[in-house]
Amino acid sequence: MTCIQRFTDALSLYPHFHTLFTDGLFAVRDYIVEPNNKFESAQFIPLPQLTDEDLIDVLIYFKHRVTKRFVRRGYLRPTDNGDDSFELYWGSDVLSEEEQSLLRCYAASSRLKYAFGERTGQSLQFEYSEFATHHAKIKSPLCVEWGGFGLHAARSLRADDREQLTQLCRYIQRPPLAQNRLQMLDDGRFYYAFKRIWSNGAKGIMFNGEDLIERLAALIPMPRKNLTRYHGVFAPRSRFKHVVNARSKRDHDRFVRVQRHKRRVYYTMWAELMRKVFVHDVLGCQFCNGRMAVVASIQTVQIDVLECLIKYDGGARDPP
């Protein structure tokens, strides 16, 4: 499964891919080529540990395929410099005013510059930390860069670690704008804080109202372009679909039995569902920032009990 993200922490245009894949292959012994042949059984063959040399080979092959595809579709054209460089080509047709404005937003967003207004072409205004460091970023193992392309494959999970898998899926499916890190300043500008301080010390960025709209316009995907793709054995029309579904259902049922036996929890509280789905803690008190506790549980509708509770709590504060 691949999730296409178009944004960075600074709300700039930076298309990249987050892919979840298995550390092995599904194989069958007797393979018969038929149009609608569905495999009912298959063997999973785990792969050996990845190395940096393997990632470099994948990265070189990926760059070659992407460049070849863009040249074939007419998006790239070789330059006259005598090397293997290319330049973008948008076709001979005259672009409309809307298309030209959108391309200006794309170019400015990818370079962290203004696209319109009095400061067109100038760099955006950052806020830097007082503990800024200007050292080069050290790449970790299984994290390589080559020819303008980068590949990070150091994140791995156990097959039975469903909680971490859920957290990872929520991370790669996150929206481009975190509302809790966006605030309006006293002078009418907007300040967007980064999740982590950058290597050059930048920890936030300031926008005017029109500049923020300009950044968000560049992050909107084109119509009818899905940002989540399923491929390989997880594709909707894969011949291994029945094998994968049966294996995942068996592993999921075993995981549920183990969790229930360990925690003795056969249901999920409503407050916990609200926290997981809407990321809102309904048991947090907005007055004292403490935790609410269950005082009593009324199973049947008793009018006299409800009237006493409303009369008792009515003078203290408004109901939630």
C-alpha positions in Angstrom: 0.0 0.0 0.0 1.4 3.4 -1.0 0.2 6.7 0.3 1.2 9.8 -1.7 2.0 12.9 0.3 2.5 16.3 -1.3 3.6 18.3 1.7 6.4 18.9 4.1 6.4 20.3 7.7 6.6 23.9 6.2 3.5 23.4 4.0 5.7 23.3 0.9 5.1 21.1 -2.2 7.2 18.0 -1.9 5.7 14.9 -3.4 6.9 11.7 -1.8 5.6 8.2 -1.2 5.1 6.2 2.0 4.9 2.5 1.1 4.0 -0.4 3.4 5.2 -3.7 2.1 5.9 -7.2 3.4 9.4 -8.5 4.1 8.9 -11.4 1.8 7.2 -12.9 -1.3 4.1 -15.0 -1.9 5.0 -17.9 -4.2 3.1 -20.9 -5.6 4.5 -24.2 -6.9 2.3 -25.0 -9.9 1.6 -21.8 -11.8 -0.9 -22.1 -14.7 -1.4 -19.0 -16.8 -5.1 -18.5 -17.1 -7.1 -15.2 -17.3 -9.1 -15.7 -14.1 -6.9 -18.1 -12.2 -7.2 -17.5 -8.5 -4.6 -19.0 -6.1 -6.1 -20.7 -3.1 -2.8 -21.5 -1.3 0.6 -20.0 -1.4 3.9 -20.1 0.5 5.4 -17.0 2.1 9.1 -16.7 1.6 10.8 -14.2 3.9 13.6 -12.1 2.5 17.0 -11.5 4.0 18.0 -8.3 5.8 18.2 -5.3 3.6 21.5 -3.5 3.2 22.5 0.0 2.0 23.8 -1.5 -1.3 20.3 -2.9 -1.9 18.7 0.4 -1.4 21.2 2.1 -3.8 20.4 -0.4 -6.5 16.6 0.2 -6.0 17.1 4.0 -6.0 19.1 3.9 -9.3 16.5 1.7 -10.9 13.7 3.9 -9.7 15.3 7.1 -11.0 15.8 5.5 -14.4 12.2 4.3 -14.6 10.7 7.6 -13.5 12.9 9.7 -15.8 12.1 7.3 -18.8 8.4 7.6 -18.1 8.4 11.4 -17.8 10.4 11.7 -21.1 8.0 9.3 -22.9 5.0 11.4 -21.7 6.6 14.6 -22.8 7.1 16.2 -19.3 10.9 16.2 -19.6 13.2 17.1 -22.4 17.0 16.8 -22.6 19.0 20.0 -22.3 21.8 21.2 -24.6 24.4 21.1 -21.8 25.9 17.8 -23.1 25.2 15.9 -19.8 22.3 13.8 -18.7 20.2 16.7 -17.3 16.6 17.4 -18.3 14.3 20.4 -18.2 10.5 20.5 -17.7 8.3 20.9 -20.7 4.6 21.9 -20.4 3.7 21.6 -24.1 3.3 24.0 -26.9 -0.3 25.0 -26.1 -0.8 28.3 -24.4 -1.8 27.7 -20.8 -4.8 29.4 -19.3 -4.5 32.0 -16.6 -5.6 29.5 -14.0 -3.0 27.0 -15.1 -0.3 29.5 -15.1 -1.2 30.7 -11.6 -1.3 27.1 -10.3 2.2 26.4 -11.8 3.5 29.5 -10.1 2.1 28.2 -6.8 3.8 24.8 -7.4 7.2 26.3 -8.2 7.2 28.8 -5.3 5.9 26.2 -2.8 8.7 23.7 -3.7 11.3 26.4 -3.3 9.9 28.0 -0.1 9.3 31.3 -1.8 6.4 33.7 -2.4 4.5 33.3 -5.7 2.4 36.5 -5.8 2.4 39.9 -4.2 5.1 42.5 -3.6 7.6 39.8 -2.4 7.3 37.5 -5.4 10.4 35.3 -5.6 11.6 36.1 -2.2 12.2 33.5 0.5 9.6 32.9 3.2 10.1 34.3 6.7 11.2 31.7 9.2 11.6 31.8 13.0 14.9 30.4 14.2 15.7 28.8 17.5 18.4 30.3 19.7 20.1 26.9 19.7 20.5 26.7 16.0 23.1 24.3 14.6 24.5 24.3 11.1 26.1 20.9 11.0 25.3 18.5 8.2 22.5 16.0 8.8 23.9 12.5 9.5 22.1 9.8 7.6 21.1 6.7 9.5 21.5 3.1 8.3 19.1 2.1 5.5 18.6 5.8 4.6 20.3 6.7 1.3 20.2 9.5 -1.2 21.4 9.4 -4.8 20.9 11.8 -7.8 18.3 13.9 -6.1 16.2 10.9 -4.9 16.1 9.6 -1.4 15.0 6.3 0.1 14.4 5.6 3.8 13.7 2.0 4.7 14.8 1.8 8.4 11.2 1.6 9.8 10.1 -1.9 10.4 7.4 -3.5 12.5 6.7 -7.0 13.8 3.8 -8.8 12.2 1.9 -9.1 15.6 2.5 -5.4 16.6 -0.9 -4.1 15.5 -0.9 -1.0 17.7 2.3 0.3 16.0 0.9 -0.6 12.6 -2.2 1.4 13.4 -0.1 4.4 14.4 2.1 4.1 11.3 -1.0 4.0 9.0 -2.4 7.1 10.8 0.9 8.8 10.3 1.1 8.2 6.5 -2.5 9.2 6.1 -2.3 12.4 8.1 -3.6 15.7 6.6 -1.1 18.4 5.5 -2.2 21.0 8.0 -2.0 20.5 11.8 -4.5 22.9 13.2 -3.1 22.8 16.7 0.2 24.2 15.4 -1.4 27.1 13.4 -2.1 30.3 15.3 -3.0 33.9 14.4 -0.6 36.6 15.6 -1.5 40.0 16.9 -0.5 41.7 13.6 -2.9 39.6 11.6 -0.3 37.2 10.3 -0.4 33.4 10.7 2.4 31.4 12.5 2.8 27.7 11.7 5.1 25.8 14.1 7.2 22.9 12.9 6.9 19.5 14.6 10.7 19.4 15.1 13.4 22.0 14.8 15.2 21.9 11.5 18.9 21.3 11.2 19.4 25.1 10.4 17.5 26.1 13.5 14.2 27.0 11.9 11.3 26.1 14.2 8.3 27.9 12.5 7.2 30.0 9.6 5.1 33.1 9.2 2.4 33.8 6.5 0.1 36.5 5.6 -3.5 35.5 4.8 -3.0 35.4 1.0 0.3 33.6 1.4 -1.3 30.9 3.4 -4.0 30.4 0.8 -1.3 30.3 -1.8 0.5 27.5 0.1 -2.6 25.4 0.6 -3.6 25.8 -3.1 -0.4 24.1 -4.2 -1.1 21.1 -1.8 -4.5 20.3 -3.3 -4.2 17.2 -5.5 -5.5 17.1 -9.1 -9.1 15.8 -9.6 -9.6 12.0 -9.8 -6.1 11.3 -8.6 -6.2 8.8 -5.7 -3.6 9.4 -3.0 -3.8 5.8 -1.7 -2.8 3.0 -4.0 -2.9 -0.7 -3.5 -0.6 -2.9 -5.6 1.1 -6.3 -5.7 -0.7 -9.0 -3.7 -2.8 -6.3 -2.0 -4.3 -5.0 -5.3 -8.1 -5.4 -5.7 -7.7 -7.8 -8.7 -4.7 -9.7 -7.4 -4.6 -13.5 -7.9 -3.3 -13.8 -4.4 -6.3 -11.9 -2.9 -7.9 -15.0 -1.3 -4.6 -16.2 0.1 -3.8 -12.8 1.7 -7.3 -12.3 3.0 -7.4 -15.7 4.7 -3.9 -15.2 6.2 -4.7 -11.8 7.5 -8.0 -12.9 9.0 -6.3 -15.8 10.7 -3.6 -13.6 12.2 -6.1 -10.9 13.2 -8.3 -13.4 15.0 -5.3 -14.8 16.9 -4.2 -11.3 17.8 -7.7 -10.5 19.1 -7.8 -13.7 21.2 -4.4 -12.9 22.7 -5.3 -9.3 23.6 -8.6 -10.3 25.2 -6.9 -13.0 27.3 -4.2 -10.6 28.4 -6.3 -7.5 29.1 -9.7 -9.1 29.8 -11.3 -6.3 27.8 -14.3 -7.3 25.7 -15.6 -3.9 24.8 -14.2 -0.4 24.2 -15.5 2.6 26.2 -17.2 5.4 24.4 -14.6 7.9 25.7 -11.8 5.7 24.3 -13.6 5.5 20.9 -13.9 9.3 20.8 -10.2 9.7 21.6 -9.1 7.3 18.8 -11.5 8.5 16.1 -11.6 12.2 16.7 -8.4 12.6 18.8 -10.4 14.3 21.5 -10.2 13.4 25.2 -13.7 13.8 26.4 -12.7 12.8 30.0 -10.4 15.8 30.3 -11.9 18.7 32.3 -11.7 22.0 30.5 -11.7 23.9 33.8 -9.0 22.3 35.9 -7.2 20.2 33.2 -7.8 17.1 35.4 -9.3 13.8 34.7 -13.0 13.2 35.1 -14.2 10.2 37.1 -17.4 8.2 37.0 -19.4 9.0 40.1 -22.6 7.1 39.3 -24.2 5.2 36.5 -28.0 5.6 36.1 -29.4 2.5 34.3 -33.1 3.4 34.2 -34.7 6.8 33.6 -35.7 8.0 37.1 -37.2 11.5 36.9 -36.7 12.3 40.6 -33.1 11.3 40.5 -32.4 13.4 37.4 -34.1 16.4 38.9 -32.0 16.1 42.1 -28.8 15.9 40.0 -29.7 18.9 37.8 -30.7 21.0 40.9 -27.4 20.0 42.7 -25.1 20.6 39.7 -27.0 23.6 38.2 -25.5 26.1 40.6 -22.0 25.0 40.2 -21.5 25.4 36.5 -23.2 24.9 33.2 -23.6 21.3 31.9 -20.9 20.1 29.4 
